[in-house]
Amino acid sequence: MPVFDFKFKVKAPVEKVTEFHEGTATLKTLTPAYVRIHELEPLAENSISRFTVWFGPIPIKWTARHSDVGSDGFTDTHIDGPMKSWVHTHRFESIDAASTQVTEHVEYEHNPAPIGLLTRVLFSKPAMYGLFMYRMIQTKRKAR
């Protein structure tokens, strides 16, 4: 199963980073323009998010469930959509009183063709790197 890992440091205490991720507006902040959010429950155990990822003119619907929600992060799991599996774990670790290490870990698997061909492009390592760079920039700007 493929894995994607991304880590970055935020100049904010871990409590602020956790608080930032708990807000319902946060997913909108961390989501690029090619994703449209339809439903967003407040971050909690078993909360649901529904959105559409646009690949040009092609809409790809996605539903995720949150779990393992705590002060050190949470996990979102693809429960309906184009992937065979997708488990994205967000971890927040205090480096010192004024900074936090954010670790993004994704384990995923594509479906067979034809949808699998599309997701292999949309969720290629370079595309995911771009997405997580965007999320890093937004987190550094907003989680203070």
C-alpha positions as CSV (number, residue, x, y, z in Angstrom):
1,M,0.0,0.0,0.0
2,P,1.4,3.4,-0.9
3,V,2.3,5.9,1.8
4,F,2.7,9.6,1.7
5,D,4.4,11.5,4.6
6,F,4.8,15.2,5.1
7,K,6.1,17.1,8.1
8,F,6.5,20.8,9.0
9,K,7.0,23.1,11.9
10,V,4.5,25.8,12.9
11,K,5.5,28.7,15.1
12,A,2.6,28.3,17.5
13,P,2.1,26.2,20.6
14,V,0.5,22.8,20.2
15,E,-2.7,24.0,21.8
16,K,-3.2,26.7,19.1
17,V,-2.5,24.2,16.3
18,T,-5.0,21.7,17.8
19,E,-7.6,24.5,18.3
20,F,-7.1,25.7,14.7
21,H,-7.8,22.2,13.4
22,E,-10.9,21.8,15.5
23,G,-12.7,24.7,13.9
24,T,-15.2,24.0,11.1
25,A,-13.8,26.8,9.0
26,T,-10.4,25.1,9.0
27,L,-11.2,22.5,6.4
28,K,-12.3,25.4,4.1
29,T,-9.0,27.2,4.8
30,L,-6.9,24.1,4.1
31,T,-8.9,23.1,1.0
32,P,-7.7,24.4,-2.4
33,A,-10.1,25.9,-4.9
34,Y,-10.6,22.6,-6.9
35,V,-12.4,21.1,-3.9
36,R,-16.0,22.0,-3.0
37,I,-17.2,21.2,0.6
38,H,-20.9,20.1,0.8
39,E,-21.2,19.0,4.5
40,L,-18.8,19.6,7.3
41,E,-19.6,18.5,10.9
42,P,-17.5,19.9,13.7
43,L,-14.4,17.8,14.3
44,A,-15.3,15.0,16.7
45,E,-15.2,11.2,16.9
46,N,-17.1,9.8,13.9
47,S,-17.9,13.3,12.4
48,I,-18.4,13.3,8.7
49,S,-17.2,15.5,5.8
50,R,-18.6,15.4,2.3
51,F,-17.0,17.2,-0.6
52,T,-16.3,17.1,-4.3
53,V,-12.8,17.1,-5.8
54,W,-12.8,18.6,-9.3
55,F,-10.5,17.1,-11.8
56,G,-11.0,19.6,-14.6
57,P,-14.7,19.1,-15.5
58,I,-14.9,15.8,-13.8
59,P,-16.5,15.8,-10.3
60,I,-15.2,13.2,-7.8
61,K,-17.4,12.9,-4.7
62,W,-15.7,12.0,-1.4
63,T,-16.9,11.2,2.1
64,A,-14.6,11.0,5.1
65,R,-15.1,10.0,8.7
66,H,-13.0,11.4,11.6
67,S,-11.6,9.2,14.4
68,D,-8.9,9.1,17.1
69,V,-9.8,12.8,17.7
70,G,-7.6,14.2,20.5
71,S,-5.3,17.0,21.5
72,D,-2.5,15.4,19.6
73,G,-4.4,15.1,16.3
74,F,-7.0,12.9,14.5
75,T,-7.5,10.6,11.5
76,D,-9.8,10.9,8.6
77,T,-10.8,7.8,6.6
78,H,-12.3,7.7,3.2
79,I,-15.6,5.9,3.5
80,D,-17.1,6.6,0.1
81,G,-15.5,7.9,-3.1
82,P,-13.0,7.1,-5.7
83,M,-10.2,5.4,-3.7
84,K,-10.0,1.8,-2.6
85,S,-8.7,3.1,0.7
86,W,-7.4,6.3,2.2
87,V,-6.4,6.8,5.8
88,H,-5.0,10.3,6.6
89,T,-3.5,10.8,10.1
90,H,-2.8,14.3,11.4
91,R,-0.4,14.5,14.4
92,F,0.6,17.5,16.4
93,E,3.6,17.3,18.7
94,S,5.0,20.1,20.8
95,I,8.6,21.0,20.0
96,D,8.8,23.7,22.7
97,A,6.4,26.2,24.3
98,A,6.2,28.2,21.0
99,S,6.4,25.7,18.2
100,T,4.7,22.5,17.0
101,Q,5.6,19.7,14.6
102,V,2.7,18.7,12.3
103,T,3.0,15.3,10.7
104,E,0.7,14.2,7.9
105,H,0.7,10.5,7.2
106,V,-1.5,9.0,4.4
107,E,-1.9,5.3,3.6
108,Y,-3.9,4.9,0.4
109,E,-4.8,2.4,-2.4
110,H,-6.2,3.1,-5.8
111,N,-9.1,1.2,-7.4
112,P,-8.6,-0.5,-10.7
113,A,-9.3,1.3,-14.0
114,P,-11.1,3.4,-15.1
115,I,-11.5,5.5,-11.9
116,G,-8.1,4.2,-10.6
117,L,-6.4,5.8,-13.6
118,L,-7.9,9.1,-12.8
119,T,-7.0,8.9,-9.1
120,R,-3.4,7.9,-9.9
121,V,-3.1,11.3,-11.6
122,L,-5.1,13.3,-9.1
123,F,-3.3,11.7,-6.1
124,S,0.1,11.2,-7.6
125,K,3.0,11.9,-5.2
126,P,3.8,15.3,-6.9
127,A,0.1,16.3,-6.8
128,M,-0.1,15.3,-3.1
129,Y,3.1,17.2,-2.3
130,G,1.5,20.3,-3.9
131,L,-1.7,19.8,-1.8
132,F,0.2,19.4,1.4
133,M,2.5,22.4,0.7
134,Y,-0.7,24.5,0.3
135,R,-2.0,23.1,3.6
136,M,1.3,23.8,5.3
137,I,1.3,27.5,4.1
138,Q,-2.3,27.9,5.3
139,T,-1.6,26.3,8.7
140,K,1.5,28.5,9.2
141,R,-0.5,31.6,8.4
142,K,-3.6,30.9,10.4
143,A,-2.7,28.7,13.4
144,R,-1.3,31.3,15.8
